[in-house]
Amino acid sequence: MLRGQKVVIIGGSSGIGLESAKQIIAQGAEVIIASRSEDKLRNAKEQLGVSATTFTLDITQEQQVQSFFDKVGQFDHLVVSAAETFGGPFLQTDTTQARQLFENKFWGQYYAAKYGAPKITPNGSITLFSGVVAYKSMNGSSILGAVNAAVSNLGKTLALELAPLRVNIVSPGIIDTPSRSNMLEETRNHFYASVANKLPVKRIGRTEDVAKSVLYLIQNSFVTGTVLHVEGGHILA
């Protein structure tokens, strides 16, 4: 149980972050969620109730991240699931777009760890988010794979530098989240079916699958420096 503890989730207003918030609250914790979208935050607050506090935050802005943690004060666990991602052929990808991906997913998590760690209680934890393309090369994933690998390496090194604070990384595979809602339904369903057919588990992931992993890493005080793969065996396929 996490009764009496305070958990900060950056990216907690939708998808994996929101589902993680629900499961953490069910364990008795108070949750602070931060996101860029005020609309998503309002919707999340309605779902989470009085156990959740919301903040508007652009994780790519270092000063904003520092100020956010100054407002939050001391807490017990940090989860950083916020990230905008994309894919595409390496030679056709605009360099500015590639830099923005690093700015968002790598530097955003870097800022969160840097300014969040000093506020976390000694027995607390940080959970960062990488992704399957750090470990399985796929066409169109060169930039995202590099970013995810950088996040994984950062997390494992921080597990040494910030000890006894625990630092772990979740590496999800293909998960059915609102991030793909801009795809045509037929296209999305075909994509999911083609991926599921290749996986040993014969289905794609759900947000609940990843949220359970977040909860495990928060609660197990003997796990640190670990990359937890939640991808249905994708790296084997």
Secondary structure, 3 states (H helix, E strand, C coil): CCCCCEEEEECCCCHHHHHHHHHHHHCCCEEEEEECCHHHHHHHHHHHHHHEEEEECCCCCHHHHHHHHHHHCCEEEEEECCCCCCCCCCCCCCHHHHHHHHHHHHHHHHHHHHHHHHHEEEEEEEEEECCHHHCCCCCCCHHHHHHHHHHHHHHHHHHHHCCCCEEEEEEECCEECHHHCCCCHHHHHHHHHHHHHHCCCCCCEEHHHHHHHHHHHHHCCCCCCCEEEECCCHHHC
